[in-house]
Amino acid sequence: MATEPKAKNIGGDSRIKAGLIWMNGQMVPQEEAKVSVLTHALHYGTSVFEGIRAYDTPKGPAIFRLPEHVERLFHSAKVLMMEIPFTPQEISQAIQQVVRENGYKSCYIRPLAWMGAHTLGVNPLPNNPAEVMVAAWEWGTYLGDEAVRKGARLITSSWARFPANVMPGKAKIGGNYVNSALARIEAQQQGADEALLLDKEGFVAEGSGENIFFFKGNTLYAIEHSVNLMGITRDSVIAIARDLGYEVRECRATRDQLYMADEVFMVGTAAEITPVSYLDHRAIGKGVAGEHTMRLRRAYLEAVQGQNLKYEAWLSYVN
């Protein structure tokens, strides 16, 4: 059976404990991984990043869909016209090195590339070369174990997801996430676990950092990418759902369609598969984690934890 990872170093005032960090080609202790206060990305959000997980498997720690995440990192950099001073292979090796040298069995991994402190005008080009780091830390259930058991509570945010001609939503650029931060702050101040964002036309976009799915009967509906990031977890869940025999359709949906759905859930590297029990104070289905959702979650965890060899090609073993 797939096991639920235990949460560590989250919540309260606890500081992330990342151990050794790969920084511009060198492994350094977290306390020595420093950047200048004049770093361009700190002032203007000119960074790109990825969120990746490694899981404890019968063959040792394995990184889930590493090539796809590294490829997306470089695609994001291309959109920002950032030249990462390492090859994709070198970044992949750095990610594996961080997991290995910290002795993690399972962890969350954060590669980050940013415009440095050479110049501080709005335009970082052409004299501001990028810097790169890779950090990892032990991280469990993103919204907490209770949100998985009972289903998360969502609030539709007053902040809309920006259209494609305002910000490049297909790129995982640091500055984009001010939009997500504002939505998440608003949701939690209203007592919800997470925010649901709509696009400029009023259709469902995504959560602050998750793609959205819903069930109507035995049919699974995946919210179209539209302005959303191209989700690697989303792609994985669609493949697993089809293998389990579900019909999967991509669609645009309004939030009232989610109110009327039998089940709603969110997916993402951090969230994995998290059921939704309430949206805007309305119960989704029976107001509990849905049966189909939890079946998908179990199958997903079996895949990422190396317990279903059908999906072993998605795993990059560290050792």
C-alpha positions as CSV (number, residue, x, y, z in Angstrom):
1,M,0.0,0.0,0.0
2,A,1.1,3.5,-0.7
3,T,2.0,5.5,2.4
4,E,1.3,9.1,3.3
5,P,4.5,11.2,3.8
6,K,4.9,12.8,7.2
7,A,5.0,16.5,7.4
8,K,8.3,18.1,8.7
9,N,9.5,21.7,8.9
10,I,6.2,23.3,8.0
11,G,3.8,25.5,9.9
12,G,4.3,27.9,12.8
13,D,7.6,29.7,12.9
14,S,9.8,26.7,12.1
15,R,12.5,27.5,9.6
16,I,13.1,25.4,6.6
17,K,16.1,23.1,7.2
18,A,17.7,22.5,3.8
19,G,21.1,21.2,4.8
20,L,23.5,21.4,1.9
21,I,22.5,23.6,-1.0
22,W,24.0,23.4,-4.5
23,M,24.8,27.0,-5.4
24,N,26.4,28.0,-8.7
25,G,28.2,24.6,-9.0
26,Q,29.3,24.2,-5.3
27,M,27.7,22.4,-2.4
28,V,27.5,24.8,0.6
29,P,25.7,24.8,4.0
30,Q,22.4,26.6,4.1
31,E,23.9,29.3,6.2
32,E,26.4,30.1,3.5
33,A,24.0,30.2,0.6
34,K,23.7,34.0,0.4
35,V,22.8,36.6,-2.2
36,S,23.1,40.3,-2.3
37,V,20.3,42.6,-1.2
38,L,20.8,44.3,-4.7
39,T,19.9,41.1,-6.5
40,H,17.7,42.0,-9.5
41,A,15.2,39.2,-8.8
42,L,14.6,40.5,-5.2
43,H,13.5,43.8,-6.6
44,Y,11.7,42.8,-9.8
45,G,10.8,39.2,-9.5
46,T,13.1,38.0,-12.3
47,S,13.6,34.4,-11.3
48,V,12.4,31.1,-12.6
49,F,11.9,28.0,-10.5
50,E,10.5,24.5,-10.2
51,G,8.9,22.4,-7.5
52,I,9.9,18.7,-7.6
53,R,9.5,15.8,-5.2
54,A,11.7,12.8,-4.4
55,Y,10.0,9.8,-2.9
56,D,11.2,6.8,-0.9
57,T,10.8,3.7,-3.1
58,P,11.8,0.1,-2.7
59,K,14.9,0.9,-4.8
60,G,15.9,4.0,-2.8
61,P,15.0,7.7,-3.3
62,A,13.6,8.5,-6.7
63,I,12.8,11.9,-8.2
64,F,9.4,12.1,-9.9
65,R,9.5,13.2,-13.6
66,L,12.9,14.9,-13.3
67,P,13.5,15.5,-17.0
68,E,10.1,17.2,-17.5
69,H,10.7,19.5,-14.6
70,V,14.2,20.5,-15.8
71,E,12.8,21.0,-19.3
72,R,10.1,23.3,-17.9
73,L,12.7,25.3,-15.9
74,F,14.7,26.0,-19.1
75,H,11.5,26.9,-21.0
76,S,10.6,29.4,-18.3
77,A,14.1,30.9,-18.5
78,K,13.7,31.2,-22.3
79,V,10.5,33.2,-21.8
80,L,12.3,35.6,-19.4
81,M,15.2,35.7,-21.9
82,M,17.5,34.4,-19.1
83,E,20.5,32.3,-20.0
84,I,21.0,29.6,-17.4
85,P,24.8,29.1,-17.1
86,F,24.5,25.3,-16.8
87,T,23.1,22.6,-19.1
88,P,19.9,20.7,-18.4
89,Q,22.1,17.6,-17.7
90,E,24.2,19.6,-15.1
91,I,21.0,20.8,-13.4
92,S,19.6,17.3,-13.3
93,Q,22.9,16.0,-11.8
94,A,22.8,18.9,-9.2
95,I,19.3,18.0,-8.2
96,Q,20.3,14.4,-7.7
97,Q,23.4,15.4,-5.8
98,V,21.5,17.5,-3.3
99,V,19.1,14.7,-2.5
100,R,22.0,12.2,-2.2
101,E,24.4,14.3,-0.1
102,N,21.7,15.4,2.3
103,G,20.7,11.7,2.8
104,Y,17.0,12.3,2.0
105,K,14.7,9.4,1.4
106,S,11.9,11.7,0.4
107,C,11.9,15.5,0.0
108,Y,10.7,18.6,-1.8
109,I,13.3,20.1,-4.2
110,R,13.5,23.7,-5.3
111,P,15.8,24.6,-8.3
112,L,15.9,28.4,-8.7
113,A,17.6,30.6,-11.3
114,W,17.6,34.4,-10.9
115,M,19.0,37.6,-12.3
116,G,21.9,38.6,-10.0
117,A,23.2,41.9,-8.7
118,H,25.3,43.2,-11.6
119,T,22.8,45.9,-12.6
120,L,19.6,47.1,-11.0
121,G,17.6,48.9,-13.8
122,V,14.3,47.4,-14.7
123,N,15.9,45.7,-17.7
124,P,18.3,43.1,-16.4
125,L,19.8,42.5,-19.8
126,P,22.4,42.1,-21.2
127,N,24.9,42.5,-18.3
128,N,23.3,40.6,-15.5
129,P,24.1,36.9,-15.8
130,A,21.9,34.4,-14.0
131,E,22.8,32.5,-10.9
132,V,21.4,29.1,-9.9
133,M,20.8,27.1,-6.7
134,V,19.1,23.8,-5.8
135,A,17.8,23.2,-2.3
136,A,15.8,20.4,-0.8
137,W,14.0,19.8,2.5
138,E,11.7,17.2,4.0
139,W,8.1,18.3,3.4
140,G,5.0,16.3,3.9
141,T,1.3,16.9,3.2
142,Y,1.0,20.4,1.6
143,L,-2.3,21.6,3.1
144,G,-2.1,19.2,6.1
145,D,-3.2,15.7,6.8
146,E,-6.7,16.8,7.8
147,A,-7.3,18.4,4.4
148,V,-6.6,15.1,2.8
149,R,-8.8,13.1,5.1
150,K,-11.7,15.4,5.2
151,G,-11.2,17.5,2.0
152,A,-9.9,21.0,1.7
153,R,-12.1,24.1,2.0
154,L,-11.8,26.6,-0.9
155,I,-12.8,30.2,-1.4
156,T,-13.1,31.9,-4.8
157,S,-10.6,34.7,-4.7
158,S,-11.3,38.3,-5.5
159,W,-8.0,38.2,-7.3
160,A,-8.3,36.9,-10.9
161,R,-5.6,34.9,-12.7
162,F,-3.9,37.3,-15.1
163,P,-4.5,36.9,-18.8
164,A,-1.7,35.7,-21.2
165,N,-1.1,39.2,-22.5
166,V,-0.4,40.6,-19.0
167,M,2.0,37.9,-17.6
168,P,3.5,34.8,-19.1
169,G,1.5,32.2,-17.2
170,K,3.0,29.2,-19.0
171,A,6.4,30.1,-17.4
172,K,7.1,29.4,-13.8
173,I,8.4,32.9,-13.1
174,G,8.8,34.2,-9.6
175,G,7.0,37.5,-10.1
176,N,3.9,35.6,-11.3
177,Y,3.4,34.3,-7.8
178,V,2.5,37.6,-6.2
179,N,-0.9,36.9,-7.7
180,S,-1.0,33.5,-6.0
181,A,0.3,34.8,-2.7
182,L,-2.4,37.5,-2.5
183,A,-5.1,34.9,-3.3
184,R,-3.8,32.4,-0.7
185,I,-3.5,35.1,2.0
186,E,-7.1,36.2,1.3
187,A,-8.4,32.6,1.5
188,Q,-6.7,31.8,4.7
189,Q,-7.8,35.0,6.4
190,Q,-11.4,33.9,5.5
191,G,-10.8,30.5,7.2
192,A,-10.3,28.5,4.0
193,D,-7.4,26.2,3.2
194,E,-6.8,27.4,-0.4
195,A,-8.0,29.9,-3.0
196,L,-9.7,29.2,-6.3
197,L,-8.8,31.7,-9.0
198,L,-10.9,32.6,-12.1
199,D,-9.7,33.9,-15.4
200,K,-10.6,37.3,-16.8
201,E,-13.8,35.8,-18.4
202,G,-15.0,34.3,-15.1
203,F,-14.0,30.7,-15.9
204,V,-12.2,28.5,-13.4
205,A,-8.4,28.9,-13.8
206,E,-6.6,27.1,-11.0
207,G,-5.7,27.2,-7.3
208,S,-2.9,29.4,-6.0
209,G,-0.5,26.6,-7.1
210,E,-2.6,23.7,-8.2
211,N,-4.6,22.5,-11.3
212,I,-8.3,21.7,-10.8
213,F,-10.2,18.5,-11.7
214,F,-13.8,17.5,-11.0
215,F,-15.9,14.3,-11.3
216,K,-19.5,14.2,-12.7
217,G,-20.5,10.5,-12.4
218,N,-17.6,8.4,-13.6
219,T,-16.3,11.0,-16.0
220,L,-13.3,13.0,-14.9
221,Y,-13.1,16.6,-16.2
222,A,-9.7,18.4,-16.3
223,I,-9.9,22.2,-16.4
224,E,-8.3,23.3,-19.6
225,H,-4.8,24.9,-19.4
226,S,-6.1,28.2,-20.7
227,V,-3.8,30.8,-18.8
228,N,-2.6,28.1,-16.4
229,L,0.9,26.6,-16.0
230,M,1.3,23.3,-17.9
231,G,1.0,20.9,-15.0
232,I,3.3,17.9,-14.9
233,T,1.2,16.4,-12.0
234,R,-1.9,17.2,-14.0
235,D,-0.5,15.2,-17.0
236,S,0.4,12.3,-14.7
237,V,-3.1,12.2,-13.1
238,I,-4.8,12.2,-16.5
239,A,-2.6,9.2,-17.6
240,I,-3.3,7.3,-14.4
241,A,-7.1,8.0,-14.5
242,R,-7.3,6.7,-18.1
243,D,-5.4,3.6,-17.0
244,L,-8.0,3.1,-14.2
245,G,-10.7,3.1,-16.8
246,Y,-12.1,6.6,-16.3
247,E,-13.2,8.7,-19.2
248,V,-11.2,12.0,-19.1
249,R,-12.4,15.2,-20.8
250,E,-10.8,18.6,-20.8
251,C,-13.2,21.5,-20.4
252,R,-13.7,25.1,-19.4
253,A,-15.9,25.4,-16.3
254,T,-17.6,28.1,-14.2
255,R,-17.4,27.9,-10.5
256,D,-21.1,27.0,-10.2
257,Q,-20.3,23.9,-12.2
258,L,-17.9,22.9,-9.5
259,Y,-20.7,23.5,-6.9
260,M,-22.7,20.9,-8.8
261,A,-19.9,18.4,-9.3
262,D,-19.9,15.1,-7.5
263,E,-16.2,15.5,-6.5
264,V,-13.6,18.2,-6.9
265,F,-9.8,17.9,-6.3
266,M,-6.6,19.8,-6.8
267,V,-3.3,18.5,-8.1
268,G,0.3,19.7,-8.0
269,T,3.8,18.7,-7.0
270,A,3.2,20.0,-3.5
271,A,-0.5,19.2,-3.2
272,E,-0.1,15.8,-5.0
273,I,-3.9,14.9,-5.1
274,T,-5.9,16.8,-2.5
275,P,-9.7,16.4,-2.3
276,V,-12.0,19.4,-2.0
277,S,-15.0,19.2,0.4
278,Y,-16.3,22.7,0.3
279,L,-16.2,25.6,-2.2
280,D,-17.5,29.0,-1.2
281,H,-19.3,27.5,1.8
282,R,-21.1,25.0,-0.4
283,A,-20.5,21.2,0.1
284,I,-19.1,19.4,-2.8
285,G,-21.0,16.2,-3.2
286,K,-21.4,14.9,0.4
287,G,-18.9,17.4,1.8
288,V,-16.2,14.8,2.3
289,A,-13.2,13.5,0.4
290,G,-14.6,11.8,-2.7
291,E,-14.3,8.0,-3.4
292,H,-13.0,8.4,-6.9
293,T,-10.6,11.1,-5.8
294,M,-9.1,9.0,-3.0
295,R,-8.8,6.0,-5.5
296,L,-6.8,8.3,-7.8
297,R,-4.7,9.5,-4.9
298,R,-3.8,6.0,-3.8
299,A,-2.9,5.1,-7.4
300,Y,-0.8,8.3,-7.7
301,L,1.1,7.5,-4.5
302,E,1.8,4.0,-5.7
303,A,3.2,5.4,-8.9
304,V,5.5,8.0,-7.3
305,Q,6.6,5.6,-4.6
306,G,7.7,3.0,-7.1
307,Q,5.0,0.5,-6.1
308,N,3.5,0.3,-9.5
309,L,6.2,-0.6,-12.0
310,K,4.0,0.5,-14.9
311,Y,5.0,4.1,-14.1
312,E,8.7,3.4,-13.3
313,A,9.8,5.4,-16.3
314,W,8.6,8.5,-14.4
315,L,11.2,7.9,-11.7
316,S,14.9,8.9,-11.7
317,Y,16.6,6.9,-9.0
318,V,19.2,8.9,-7.0
319,N,21.5,6.0,-5.9
